[in-house]
Amino acid sequence: MNDDLLSLVEREVLGWPGTSSGPGRFGSVAFRYGRREIGHVHRDLIADLPVTQEIRERLLSGGRARQHRAGSRGYVSYPMESREDASAVLEILRSNYERAKPAAERRVAGRAGDGAP
């Protein structure tokens, strides 16, 4: 089941335009939109997800997400033990993806305005 949940997340995320996956730190699979990481999943199925302070507080108070295990305040750790957990992780990854798109577009537009290729 472990590989099934990771495969489910990976298949879904890689279906979003502009996303990629690759090796992350400590044996994780990192998901990116352009250069920005939108989250990563470790082989023990703990998803580490960058979130805003508001979302972080909501997730922590909900009880499933935990403070990031390495102490990064801009992340939560979310264990995936079921399809419902994987769906929740995908929802957060999708939110991160939607936030990353306009940031990448602004970066590209800024470079175009500078006359950079």
C-alpha positions as CSV (number, residue, x, y, z in Angstrom):
1,M,0.0,0.0,0.0
2,N,2.9,2.4,0.7
3,D,4.0,2.4,-2.9
4,D,0.4,2.7,-4.0
5,L,-0.2,6.0,-2.1
6,L,3.1,7.5,-3.3
7,S,2.3,6.5,-6.9
8,L,-1.2,8.0,-6.5
9,V,0.2,11.3,-5.4
10,E,3.0,11.3,-8.0
11,R,0.6,10.4,-10.9
12,E,-1.8,13.2,-9.9
13,V,0.8,15.9,-9.4
14,L,2.7,15.1,-12.6
15,G,-0.6,15.5,-14.5
16,W,-0.6,19.3,-13.6
17,P,1.1,21.4,-16.3
18,G,4.6,22.5,-15.5
19,T,5.2,20.1,-12.6
20,S,8.1,17.8,-12.2
21,S,9.4,15.3,-9.7
22,G,12.9,14.3,-8.7
23,P,15.0,13.1,-5.9
24,G,14.8,15.2,-2.7
25,R,16.8,15.2,0.5
26,F,16.8,12.2,2.7
27,G,15.3,9.8,0.1
28,S,12.2,11.9,-0.6
29,V,10.4,12.5,-3.9
30,A,10.3,16.3,-4.4
31,F,7.5,17.9,-6.5
32,R,8.2,21.2,-8.2
33,Y,6.5,23.8,-10.3
34,G,9.3,25.4,-12.2
35,R,12.0,26.0,-9.7
36,R,9.7,26.1,-6.6
37,E,9.2,23.1,-4.5
38,I,5.5,22.6,-3.7
39,G,6.2,19.7,-1.4
40,H,8.0,16.4,-1.0
41,V,7.1,12.9,0.2
42,H,9.5,10.7,2.1
43,R,9.7,6.9,1.6
44,D,8.0,6.5,5.0
45,L,5.0,8.3,3.5
46,I,5.4,11.5,5.5
47,A,4.6,14.5,3.2
48,D,6.5,17.7,4.1
49,L,4.5,20.6,2.7
50,P,5.3,24.3,2.6
51,V,2.2,26.2,3.8
52,T,1.3,29.7,4.8
53,Q,1.0,30.5,8.6
54,E,-2.8,30.6,8.3
55,I,-3.0,27.1,6.6
56,R,-0.3,25.7,9.0
57,E,-2.4,26.7,12.1
58,R,-5.6,25.3,10.5
59,L,-3.9,21.9,9.7
60,L,-2.2,21.6,13.0
61,S,-5.4,22.3,14.9
62,G,-7.2,19.7,12.8
63,G,-5.0,17.0,14.3
64,R,-3.7,15.1,11.2
65,A,-0.8,17.3,10.2
66,R,2.1,17.7,12.6
67,Q,4.8,20.3,13.1
68,H,7.6,19.7,10.6
69,R,9.8,17.0,12.1
70,A,12.9,19.0,11.4
71,G,11.4,22.1,12.9
72,S,10.9,24.2,9.7
73,R,8.2,26.7,10.7
74,G,7.1,27.2,7.1
75,Y,6.2,23.4,6.6
76,V,4.0,20.8,8.1
77,S,4.5,17.1,8.1
78,Y,1.5,15.0,7.0
79,P,1.6,11.2,7.4
80,M,-0.2,9.3,4.6
81,E,-1.8,6.2,6.0
82,S,-4.8,6.0,3.8
83,R,-6.3,7.2,0.5
84,E,-8.1,9.9,2.5
85,D,-4.7,11.2,3.8
86,A,-3.3,11.1,0.2
87,S,-6.3,13.1,-0.9
88,A,-5.6,15.7,1.8
89,V,-2.0,15.9,0.8
90,L,-3.0,16.3,-2.8
91,E,-5.3,19.2,-1.8
92,I,-2.4,21.0,-0.1
93,L,0.0,20.3,-3.0
94,R,-2.7,21.7,-5.4
95,S,-3.0,24.8,-3.3
96,N,0.8,25.2,-3.4
97,Y,0.8,24.7,-7.1
98,E,-1.9,27.3,-7.6
99,R,0.2,29.8,-5.5
100,A,3.4,28.9,-7.4
101,K,2.0,29.6,-10.9
102,P,1.5,33.4,-10.5
103,A,4.8,33.7,-8.8
104,A,6.6,32.0,-11.7
105,E,4.7,34.1,-14.2
106,R,5.7,37.3,-12.4
107,R,9.4,36.1,-12.4
108,V,9.2,35.5,-16.2
109,A,7.5,38.8,-16.8
110,G,10.1,40.6,-14.7
111,R,12.9,39.1,-16.8
112,A,11.2,40.0,-20.0
113,G,10.8,43.6,-18.8
114,D,14.6,43.7,-18.1
115,G,15.3,42.6,-21.7
116,A,16.7,39.3,-20.4
117,P,16.1,36.2,-22.6
